[in-house]
């Protein structure tokens, strides 16, 4: 190993270039939407509340 080894993670310019690369933007665009998950949780909550109300009032 060379005596003047430079840690690449310590270089701010290289890190910024990595973060601004098109590959990182493509990875972020591939993240699936959470909207169906939240909609499903909302529907399940409404069903549970309606079931409790029906059992209590019925």
C-alpha positions as CSV (number, residue, x, y, z in Angstrom):
1,X,0.0,0.0,0.0
2,X,1.2,3.5,-0.8
3,X,2.2,5.7,2.1
4,X,0.2,8.6,0.9
5,X,-3.2,6.8,0.7
6,X,-6.1,9.1,0.4
7,X,-9.5,8.0,1.7
8,X,-12.0,8.6,-1.2
9,X,-14.9,9.1,1.3
10,X,-13.0,12.1,2.7
11,X,-13.1,14.0,-0.5
12,X,-16.2,16.3,-0.6
13,X,-16.0,16.9,-4.3
14,X,-16.0,13.2,-5.2
15,X,-19.0,12.7,-2.8
16,X,-20.9,15.5,-4.5
17,X,-20.1,14.2,-7.9
18,X,-21.4,10.7,-6.8
19,X,-24.6,12.2,-5.4
20,X,-25.2,14.3,-8.6
21,X,-24.6,11.3,-10.9
22,X,-27.6,10.2,-13.1
23,X,-27.5,6.7,-11.6
24,X,-28.6,8.1,-8.2
25,X,-31.5,9.9,-9.8
26,X,-32.6,6.8,-11.7
27,X,-32.5,4.8,-8.4
28,X,-34.7,7.4,-6.7
29,X,-37.2,7.4,-9.6
30,X,-37.6,3.6,-9.3
31,X,-39.0,3.8,-5.7
32,X,-42.6,2.5,-5.7
33,X,-45.4,4.8,-4.6
34,X,-46.8,4.3,-1.1
35,X,-50.2,5.6,-2.1
36,X,-51.8,2.2,-2.4
37,X,-50.5,1.2,1.0
38,X,-52.0,4.3,2.6
39,X,-55.3,3.8,0.8
40,X,-55.5,0.2,1.9
41,X,-54.8,1.2,5.5
42,X,-57.5,3.9,5.3
43,X,-60.1,1.5,3.9
44,X,-59.2,-1.1,6.6
45,X,-59.6,1.5,9.3
46,X,-63.0,2.6,8.0
47,X,-64.2,-1.1,7.8
48,X,-63.0,-1.7,11.4
49,X,-64.8,1.4,12.7
50,X,-68.0,0.5,10.8
51,X,-67.9,-3.1,12.2
52,X,-67.4,-1.8,15.8
53,X,-70.3,0.7,15.3
54,X,-72.5,-2.0,13.9
55,X,-71.8,-4.4,16.7
56,X,-72.3,-1.7,19.4
57,X,-75.5,-0.2,18.0
58,X,-77.0,-3.4,16.6
